[in-house]
């Protein structure tokens, strides 16, 4: 067979496969410049001062920009700020702003807009749930308490130079500036409008509450303009309906429902179009370290050895998780910080440790979970089974979410299953809030862990910008946590999406903040 004939056959076969996929997916005639997405419920707001949910953060990235943002590898990169300097004492951050950024109403962005947006977050009349992100800024506390109309730490040097002055060094501060709530926006005067005027690659053109939203390309966007002309988002509560719409070609990117995970990843014609990423979260068994017998490090280690995390992940969670080697997700640790000692599954070691305990507590012990969460209920039952194998009697106790949270916050619960999701992408966010003694209870340290040496190490780490020294301090702090084991670290949950064959340049981000702005995605029409 000659070369020309081979090429002809390849082209023919490729075309037939693509046509088959379109047919199999129920593809209909459609616009190829609009991306179709699904939400299972409407977002409450797209005002950066109030956004607290994942979907709100994801959509806000289309509309607004921050001083800095994250790339897919979680590096901090320029956004509105072209560059920045940090003072030697790590308390003054100077940002040099682009001079070609405009809001969609035509106003040119200046440093004055940045100051107004940031101080709006601190305005006690707005009562933003995220005012804490600027708690390290000089004068922020006075604004929050209503004692001042401005924060002395937000300084307009000139129209395109903006300083942020901290009351003390705080190494994760640039990471904090990548969060949704640090996006820069102009609020509408109408209090009933739940979104703002932005500078982003898209702007809202339609929002029918509980039904659909339409974002259209911002033709005056200062950076690379989106390849798409629009993004249409429909609210579809039922998974079955959403899957049907996806298979009919009416949704381009779909978050895979758990019940259909095996179908999409193994059995359907879409398995090559499945995308996944380990999200910045950690699921764990927590112990109240101030309540007996959970206050005993040996008791906590016993449970750590007894729980077969790998089996639970493989057989019950369908490998939709990544086992946790520590409280900190691997993407934040990098290769410089070593985690030791390792968490291991060893039933025989667990039996020996358990036999050495005095065992003078009332039985059965209780493992608390949030009621109504079928996945957590299943995980708890498997943990209960593992502990029964070493002779430990555990009773599962489900509580309604508000009650569960209240009881863990005040220390009434001894052992529980919970998770922590990153507020911002930094190691400090998985250590200081969760284990420092100043954060006992609802502030994050629900295991009520107290260790003076750990406290000192974390305080030093978050106050230094010397990366090598900081990594050494974090490694030492992690060693203490992994030795004392106030948590049994379970896993980091992954996020899975599936795309249509015609979607190009889609990547699944590990955070839903400022990473995915819809700029690179496009739809390629088949022949």
N, C-alpha and C positions, 0 to 999 in steps of 0.2 A: 504494500500500500504506500503510495507516495505521500510526501509531506503535506501537500495541499489538501488531499483527501482526509488525512488525519486531523488537520486543523478544522476542516469543515465539520467532521463528526464531533469534535470536542465542543465547537460552538453550538451545534445542534443539540447535543446532550445537555449542555449547560442551560440552554434556553428552555428545554423540556422540563428540567428539574425545577427551574424557577417558576415556570407556568404551573407545574404540579403543586408547588408550595402555595402559590396564590390561590389555586383552586381549592386545595385542601383547607386553607384558612378561610374560605368563603369570601375571598377578596372582592370588593366592589369598586366601581369607579369612584375616585376621590381626588381631592386636591393634594398635590405632592409638595406643597410648601407649608403645610400645617401639620404639626405634631399633635396626636390625639392621646390624652392621658386620662387616668381615672383616679378619683379620690373616693374612699369608702364613706367619708362624711365631710361636710363642709368645714373649712377652717373658720375659727371664730374671728380672727383679725389678721390683717397684714400690716399693722402698725408696728414697727420695730420695737417700740417702747413696751408693747404688751405681748409679743409673741413668746410662747413657752412650749409650743408643740413642734414635732418633727415636720409635719406637712407645712405648717406656717413658715418655718425656717427655710424649707426647700423652695417654696414659691417666692419668698422674699428675696432670694438670691437672683431671681429674674428681674426684679424691680429696682434694687438699690445696690449701692457700692459702699464699701468701708474704706478706711485709710489703707488697710492691708487686707489680704485674703489668703486662703490656703490653696495649694495645688493638690493634685490627686495623691501625691506622696506626703502630704501634710507639711510641706515646706511653707513658710510664711513668705509671701511674695507681694510686690507693689500692687496697689489698686488705684485709689485716688492719689495717694502719696507716691511720688516717683522714687523717693528714697527717704532715709531717716538717720539721725545720729542719736546716740545715747551717751549721756555725760559719764565721766569717769566714776562718779559715785552712784550711777545707775538710778538716779531719781528724775532726771530731765530727759524727755524724749522729744526731739525736734523733727517734725514732718515737713517735707517740702512737697507741696501739692502741685498737680498738673494744672496748667492754665487753660485747658481746652475742654473742661468738663461742664456740661450744662444739665439742668433739670429739664424734665419734659415740658415744663411750662415756659421754657426759654431763658430762665434766669441762669446766669453764669455762677458756678459754685465758687465760693471763696472760703477762707478760713473762718469767717464769721458764721457761715452756715454750719460748719463743723462744731463750733462752740455752742451754737444754739441747739443743735441736735443732741449733743452730749449732756448739756445742762437740762434739757427737757426730761431726760431720763431720771434726773435727780429731783425734779419738781415734786414736792409733796402733794400738790393738788392733783397730779396725774396718778400718783400711787403706783408707779411701775413696779411689777414684781421682780424686775431685773436691775433695780437701782444699785444692787450690791456689786455689779461688775466694775463700778468706778469707786468702790469704797476706799481704795488706796490713793485716790487722787486728792491732793491737798485742797481742803475746803469742801469736799463732797459731803461730809457728815453734817456740816453746818447747813448746807442746802437741804438735805434730806429732812433735817429737824425743823426746817422753816425759819432758821435764824439768819439766813442770807439769801439774796436773790441770785447769786452767782458763785461759782467755784474758783478760788484763786489759782487752782492748778490747771485751769484751761486758759491758755494765753494766746491771743491773736498777735503774732509778731508783725505780720503784714498780710496782704490779701492771700498770699500763697505760701505762708509759713505759719505753722501752728505748733505750739509747745504744750506738752502735758507734763506736769510736775507732780511727782508722787510724794507722799508724806514719808515713805520709807522704800528702800529697794524691794522690788517684787519681780523676780525673773520671768514668771509666766505672762507678764503684762501684754506683750505683743500677741500672744495666743488669745488672750481675752479680747483683744481688738478684732479678732477674726469672727467673733460670735455674731449671731443674727441681731442681737440688741445693740450692737455698736455700728450698725449700718446707718448711713446718713440720709435723712429724708426730711421733706417739708410737709408738715401736717396740713390737711385741708381745714378751712375755717369751720366747715360743717361738722359738728360733733358726731353726726350719725354715719359719716363715711369712715369705714373701718380699714382704710389704707391711706397711704401718703403719696406725695409726688416724689419721684426718684430720679436717679441718673442712670439706671441700669439698662441692659440690652433690650428689655421689653417694657411695655407699659400696659396697664389694665384698660381694656376697652369695653368689657362687659362683665358684670357679676350678678347673676341671678341666684339669690340665696337658695341653697339646698338643691340647685339644679346644675348650673354650669358657670364657667369663667372663661374669658377669652383674653389672652395676652397677645399684643401685636408688636412687631419689631420697632425698636426706637431708632428711627433713621438718623438721628443726630448723636448716636452713641459714640463716645470718644475713642473706644478701643475697636478691636476687630468686630465688625457687625455680624449678628447671627446669620446663619445660612437659611434658617427658617423665617418665613414671614409672620407666622403666628403659632401659638400653642393653645389648643382648646382642651379644657379640662371639664369632665362631667362627673357629677356626684352620683355614684352607683353603690348603694349600701350592700347589696347582696353579691356575694362572691360568684354564685352560679351565673347571675346575669352578666357580671363583668367578664367571666371566662367565655361565655357565649359571644359577647361583643368582641372580645379579642380574637376568637377563632373565626369570626366573620369579618375580620380586618378593620374593625371600627375603633380599636384601641391599639396603639403602637407599642407601648411599654407597659407591662403589667407586673405589679408585685405579686409573687406567686403565693396563693393561699396555702396554708399548711396541708389541708386535705388533698390538694392537687399537686403536692411537691413531687411525688413519685411519678405521676403522669407526665409532668413537664420535663423532669430531669432524666427519665429513663424510657418512657413508652411513646411519647408523642414525637411528631416530626419537628418539634421546636427545640429539642434538647441541645442542639449546637448553638442556640441563640439564648441560652441561660447565662446570666451574669451573677457573680456573687462577690461579696466583700465582708470581711469581719468588721463589724461596727465597733466603735469605741465604747464598750460596755463590759461589765463583769458580773456574772451570776455567782452567788455564793451561799453557803450555809454560815450564818452568823451566830456567834455565841455571846451572851451577856457575860462579860468577863468580871462582873461584880456580883454574880449570882452563882451560888453553889448548885451543882458540881461543875458548871461551865467555867468557873473561875480557875479550875485546875488545868494547867497546860497539858498534862498527861491525858486528861479526859478528851481535850480537843484533838490531840494527836491521834488518839485511838480512833476517833470517828474519821479523821483524815485518811488513815490507813485502810479503814473498813469499807469506804464508799468506792464502788467500781465506776468511776466517772466515764471511762472509755466505753464500757458496755452500755451504760445509759445513753451516751451520745450516739453510739452506733445503732443500737437496736430500737430505742424509743424516740430519739430526736432525729433519726434519719440522717445523721452526719451534718445537720444544719448548724452545727456549732464548732468552735475551735476550742480544744481543751485549754484551760487557763493554767499557766505555770506560776502566776502571781496575781495580785490584784490589778496590776498594770498591763493593759493590752500590749502585745509585742510590737505593734506599729509605733508606740511611743517609747519603748525601751531601746530600740535599735540594737546594734551589736556591741555597744560599749559597756552596757550594764549587764552583769551576770546575775542570774537568780539562783540562790542556793540557801538552804538545802531544798532539794526537789520534793514535790508532793508525789507520793507513790501509793499504789494500791497493793496492800500486802495483808491478807486476812490473818495469816499466822502471827505477824507482828502485832496486829490489832488485838488478837486474842490474848497474847502475852501481856500487853499493856493493860488491857481491861481486867485481867485476873489480878494484877498488882494493885488495882484501885480498891479503896476501902468499901465502896459501894453501899454507903449508908444513907442514900437518898430515897425519897419516895418514888415508887414505880407505878405505872410507866411514866417515863419522861415524855415531855410533849415537844413535838416539832410543829411550829406555827407556820401557816401559809395563808396566802390570800384566797378566800373562798371564791368559787366560780371560775377559777383559772384551771381549765382541764389539763393543760400541759404541766403546770406546776403540781397539780394533784397527782398526776402519773409519776412525775419525778420523785415526789415525796414517798410514794408507795414503794418505789424501787430502792430508795435510801432506807426505808423502814425494813425492807427485806434483807438488805446487806447487813444492817446492824443486828438483825435477829440471828444472823449466822454466827456472830461472835457472842451471842447471849445477852445483847442489850435490847430491852423492851421499850419501844417508842410508840407513842400514840400521836396520830396526825390531827391537828386542831385547825380547822379553817375559820377565818374571821373575815367579815366584810372589810373592804379596803380601808375605809376611814378609821374603823376600830383597830384594825391591824397596825396601821401607821401610828396611831396615837399610843398604843400599848408598847410598840417597839421604841418610840421616841422617849417615853418616860421610864423605860427599863423594866416593864412588867413581864416582858417575854424573855425566856431563857435561851431558846434555840429557834431559829427561823430561816426561811429561804427568801432571799431578796436579790435585787440587782442594783448596780450603779451605772448610770449613763453619763458620759462626759459632758460637763458644762462647757469646757474648752479643751482643746487637744494638747494637754501638757501632763507630764508625769505627776507634777504636784497635785493636780486635780483628783488623782486616784490615791493619794497618800495623806495630804494635810487634812482635807475635810473628813476623811473616813477614819483616821486613827489618831489625830492629834488630840490631846486631852482638853483643849479649849473648845472642842466641838462635840462634846458629849450629847447624845440624844438626837433631836431633830435636825441639828446643824450638820449631821452626816455620820458622826461616830456613834452609830446605834448599837455597836457591840460594847460601848463604854470601856474602851481599851485605854489604859494609862501606862506609859513607859517614858520616864524622864529623858533617857538617852535618845530614844526615838524622837521625842519632841525637839530636842536640841539639834539633832541632825537635819530634820525637816526645816526648822527655822533657818539654819545656816544655808541649806540648799536653795531655798526660795528667795534668799537675799543676795545670792551671788550670781554674776553673769559669766563667770569663768566656767566654761562648759566642762573642762576636764575635772576641775575640782567639784563641780556640781554633780557630775556623774558618780564620782567616788562617794560622795555623801548619800546620794540616792541608793547606791548599791549597799552601803552599810545599813541604811534604814530598812531596805527591803529584806536584808538578812535577818534583822530583828523580827520583822513581821512573819517571815516564813518559819522562823524558829518558834515563836510564841503561838502562832496560828490562831489569832482571834477569828479568822475566817477559814473555812475549807473552800478554796477557790474552785469553782466548778468549770465554767466555760465562758467564752465570749460568743454571743449569738451572731450569726451571719445574716446578711440581708440578701435575698434572692429576687431577681427580676428576670423577666423573659421579654424579648423584643421580637418584633416582626422581622422577616428576612430582609425587608427593604430599609430598615433603620441602619444608619451608618454613624460611626464615631461616638457611639454611646459607651460610657464607662460608668461602672457602679462605684460611687464614692463611699468612703468609710465614715464620713460625717455629712450631716445634712445642714451645713451652714453656708459658707461662701464658696464652695468648690464648684458645683455644677451650675453654670449660669445659662446653659442652653445655647452656647455660642457655636460649638463645634458640630453638634448633631445636625444631620440632614437626612432626607428621605430620597432614596435612589429609585426612580421608576424603572421597572423592567422593560425589556423590549416587547 
